[in-house]
Amino acid sequence: MIYLNKMQVTKLKCDGIVIGVMFDHRIADGYSANMFISSWADITRSKTPSMIPSFERSYLKPRSPTVYSQLIDNVFAPFSPPSSNPDINYLGKEEGDEYLHVNRVYYIEGEQLKGLQLLVNENGARRSKLVAFTSFLWKQVALSMENSGKQNEACNVIVAVDGRRRLSEKEKMMMSHFGNVLSMPFGSKKPQELKEMSLSNVATTVQEFLQPATTKEHFLDIIDWVEEQKPRPLISKAVVNVRMSFTVSAGQKFEIMDKIDFGWGKVTFGSCHVPESRKDCFVMTMGSPTNDEDWVVYMHMPLMHMSFIEAHASHVFKPLNTDYIPI
């Protein structure tokens, strides 16, 4: 059974409509949430959904006997609340307004993304825009930590990897799978290390921890590992005993803007949202509703880091406003 925590439709004074859907991430990842919203919109217009969600679990069946590499132990860990396991400090809390988590939405122009990609490819490597963006943001957060006297603490970046295309030769069936099919590989460096590295070398580090998690064998290992851990909940190992970890998730291919229509016209803008009370840091990159080359970036981070990024990387991160998305 799928549990949706909440669905709400709000009509604005300008006659615009905001539709909000709250998902439990333990049940559905961003891909699944987008598939649900897209299918829902099709159904409201009496249209057959372009992709029927599948709840078939046969292609996620563990092997017998279960087997997995040690790499999995470097990606996930069984979760225990801090009160019952003092050795695990989950998303440690700090006092002060600068550590309050805030939500911001920016846009990044296509030319800036291409520029970052050229910088990370300067040694002849071929890195994706996502790797270039992740490398740039990782370094900015590290510089912010050093600026605030946290240069000796770890700075971790997690990149969410969708395993759907990697798990099955029956790609169409797997692409309609509703659930969680994610790996969470991460890199860990101290701010001083990242400060001294060129952006190209940071990108090499990102590529090195990302690459092993992009294979079919890796996701088969995850299925077996999760089977052995049941029913204990799991957590990204990047956040265990680390104060500053942030996740980058790519949503450029989600049908958020240009195709979703609930019967009132196509959606003007779509994004995700994390409650400000949440202490985990999350970044989602999405396609732009106005320019195919641009990205829209949602960020949930401590105010301290957001202020630093806005002060030192305003040429890349530009606040989303009605000048960019006319209403």
Summary of the structure (lengths in Angstrom):
residues: 327
radius of gyration: 20.1
end to end distance: 38.1
largest distance: 59.8
contacts: 967
relative contact order: 0.20
helix: 35%
strand: 22%
